[in-house]
Amino acid sequence: MSLTSSLGARPARSPFNRIVSTAVAAGLLAGLALTAVQTVQVAPIILQAETYEQAAPVAPAAPVPHAHADAAAHAHHHEHEHEHDHEHAGWKPENGAERTLYTILANVTMGVACALLLCAALTVAGARPTWRQGLLWSAASYLVFFVAPSLGLPPELPGTSAAPLGQRQIWWALTALSTAGGLALMAFGRGSMRFVGGLVLLAAPHLAGAPQPLVQSRAAPEELAHAFVIASALANAAFWLVLGWLTAFFFKKFA
């Protein structure tokens, strides 16, 4: 081997470095693209809904009988402590540059994590890193992580009542896993019954039902809530399609 060829040779990139490099590059760009779409489509709706939430009237306290005065005072004390803790736990960034910065950070972090999942799927499946494969896997991910969970728990505006957070998180995770399993069974399974099994997995979480609040309430008008669902769906669709294309592009580039 000549000295020139030795100096000019580039070291082979390991599979791990290839996956990490692809995820960082694709996730960063896709996260920035999602932020841009959200700024135009989603953020104005959220800001408008927050004005309805802040303007929502507070129901006056009902008269308390003397016999229950001590119990009511005790309950009021704990309610005051809960509200005080909620004020500290419910911190959110200020509107403007601070809110945009935190949105970018969250979207880029999510983009890198989702790109890692796509890279792992492409590697395990042995798929060729073409833009068609990237879009195919990203479309499946969109169904798994947004469409299927949104059928039971649609995106909610500020001021909308919701079931306890823990119950919603468990249902969301089970729905995503069930949807991913159903799609994988129909795509890679063998035998005619794979379609029946896949459909059962797809339908199971929705037949069980998503957790719902005891009382349905919404501060914003229903038309605004529908607009928010549509805007969120379009923003997430754009995010996943861009992420799939970029993941396939960088996955092939860093080979």
Number of C-alpha atoms within 10 A of each C-alpha: 5 6 7 8 9 9 8 8 8 8 6 10 12 10 13 9 13 18 24 17 19 27 27 20 19 27 28 21 20 29 25 18 21 23 24 16 19 19 15 12 18 21 18 13 19 17 14 14 23 17 14 16 17 11 11 13 9 6 6 6 6 6 7 12 9 9 8 10 12 12 12 14 12 12 12 12 12 12 12 12 12 11 13 12 11 11 10 9 9 9 8 10 12 10 9 8 10 12 13 17 13 14 19 19 16 13 22 24 16 16 27 24 14 23 29 21 17 24 23 14 13 20 15 9 10 9 13 14 20 16 17 13 17 26 20 15 24 25 15 17 22 19 19 24 20 21 19 22 23 18 12 19 19 18 17 17 22 18 17 15 16 17 15 11 10 10 12 18 12 12 21 23 14 15 25 21 16 22 28 20 18 24 21 14 19 18 12 10 15 10 8 9 12 18 17 13 16 22 18 15 20 22 16 16 21 15 10 9 13 19 19 15 11 9 8 10 11 18 20 22 10 10 8 15 22 15 14 23 17 16 20 21 19 15 21 19 20 17 24 28 21 21 31 29 23 23 34 26 17 19 27 15 11 16 14
